[in-house]
Amino acid sequence: MNTRTTPSTDLAATRRRLWEALGARDEAAATAAVLDAHDEGAPAEDLLLDVIGPVQARLGGEWAAGRIGVAQEHAATAIQDRVVAALAHRTPAPAAEPGDRRTPGGPPRRVTVACVDGEWHALPARLLAEVLRGRGFVVDYLGAHVPTPHLIAHLHQTGTDVVALSSSLPVRLPTAHAAVSAVQAVGLPVLVGGAAFGPDGRYARLLGADGWAPDARAAADLLAEGPRHSGEPRTDPAGGLSHLSDQEYTLVTRARPQLVRHVLQGLEDTVPAMASY
């Protein structure tokens, strides 16, 4: 199991430098903050998960509290993405050879990392992809908002061993379930992660995922153990969820516009400021 090796005080100083650089929209300073720490001996994985990740979470918190706007958050996130790229170039990814697959019964060699359809919060998946590359996996990172049919086409074309799906928003859980079921139907295991699946992974279990991880380190450790899925295609379209075999899910989906309007009207009545948002 990989654990953090950089002193927490050093990481805290790097986080402060990165935060200040993002606040000034200074990409050069943001990159220097992370790469200087790497030059001083901080492992790339520590910088990805204990510096860049927490700073991104802080950005989200500031946006949610109304202390920064959407444009400022997007600008900072774009800089973060380029900082990740600069750090990734320090560690060459392992080459993918033709027929490069896991040995029978061994851990997966090639992993596809993607966000579910409609999920635009891509940085958590990007961080996982870079952690996996750093640990020697061959990674296909597909980014945000990957339609399930295109994901399945990619899997047929590339010979992936396992799929890691990310979702931050619970409203994407029905789409996540469709993606999990589709991937399993072609005989591949699915690991899921992200806030959408609950702090304890309860929704991952309900959706029938083969694994859930609370963070990128745990996901990498789990993948290193090897997939637990049998590799046989699943034929149960409901994935063990009884409500998908009747009309309840269809009715809720069709009534979604009315439900959303009702909830938003209730918010405006309770919190008048919401009316102008």
Sequence and secondary structure as in RCSB ss.txt:
>XXXX:A:sequence
MNTRTTPSTDLAATRRRLWEALGARDEAAATAAVLDAHDEGAPAEDLLLDVIGPVQARLGGEWAAGRIGVAQEHA
ATAIQDRVVAALAHRTPAPAAEPGDRRTPGGPPRRVTVACVDGEWHALPARLLAEVLRGRGFVVDYLGAHVPTPH
LIAHLHQTGTDVVALSSSLPVRLPTAHAAVSAVQAVGLPVLVGGAAFGPDGRYARLLGADGWAPDARAAADLLAE
GPRHSGEPRTDPAGGLSHLSDQEYTLVTRARPQLVRHVLQGLEDTVPAMASY
>XXXX:A:secstr
     S HHHHHHHHHHHHHHHHTT HHHHHHHHHHHHHTT  HHHHIIIIIHHHHHHHHHHHHTTSS HHHHHH
HHHHHHHHHHHHHTTS      TT    TTS  SEEEEEE TT    HHHHHHHHHHHHTT EEEEEES   HHH
HHHHHHHHT SEEEEE   GGGHHHHHHHHHHHHHTT  EEEESGGG TT HHHHHTT SEE SSHHHHHHHHHH
   S S     TTTT GGGGSSHHHHHHHTHHHHHHHHHHHHHHH GGGGG 
